[in-house]
Amino acid sequence: MRARLAALFTGAALAVAALSASLAHAADEEPLKLVGRTELPGYSGDFDHFGVDLKGDRLFLAAEDHGTLEVFRLSTGEHLKTVTGVETPHSILFMPDQNRLLVTDSGSGMTKILDATSYAVVGSVKLTPGADSVGYDAPRGRLYVVTGGKDVDMKDCYLEEIDPTTGEEYSKVHFDSNHTEALAVEQQGDRIFINITDKNFLAVIDKKTGQVTAQWPIKEAEQNAPIAMDEAHHRLFVVTRKPGKLVVLNADSGQSIASFKAPERTDEVVFDKANGRVYVLGGEGYIGVFQEDDPDHYSELARIPSGVAAKTGILVPQLNRLFVAVSPGEAKTGAAVLQYAVAPRP
């Protein structure tokens, strides 16, 4: 049985590599090149999201099912430390001015605030249970946190607006949904876009009023979950899970611009502003790379081999690096963090 599974994974990897080479044949080089891999033996379950301390040369990873926060050297990928004191961590916000880490935690101890030097828990934020995905409004210094839902046996979800430095809550938006996923927050505008996954629509929220101003159905597929945004060109990139598709939407009207086959079991989609690319990270074993030819035209650029269950990641544009977490729970192949060099757009 193991031999058969190994043959299947090998065949899938070869197929992905062949298709990637075909898609990128006309390019001078592939858009992503694997330049490092950090093995994490002894882990089980899934990883969730990353955080970055650029000045301190640190990369943080929420080991959701392992109940830890993992710390790496950003420049090399070297594993530096395993931090305990969290239960079920999901998303990470590093606050350099306070030298603090805010870690959303769906465990009973709620969302944690850690000292970023000692990694001691120095505070908590009392949100609705089930804190998970976040979106940060940097100009206003506000953090939006998705809470509630089926993972904590709740029939409803919420989007809670807090000051991450003090934990003060400013607003709370209710959704008649037990599965609300990722969000995109305008930095120069007043809107938040959030995937209502079990209802198959994208909700638009006015930051000033806390009201839902639109509900845009995702017609191409079901279970819309990850989302990214090209704010300058008013475009949204929504990825579905049933089946895996990338859907490009007009952020002003909700109109579909384009759609493509995307990796299955995706937990992260990343927009590369400098190169006009979209990276879709999925559990199928490859990264889907899509080119924004212009705001109304898109094309599939490459399928870059990654690993089964390589579902979350973070782009660090200052280093031209994309980091991807390989979760060991799904493939039983061992945990790892992959590091890709990002090639500039020709």
Summary of the structure (lengths in Angstrom):
residues: 346
radius of gyration: 19.1
end to end distance: 44.7
largest distance: 57.7
contacts: 1208
relative contact order: 0.14
helix: 9%
strand: 54%
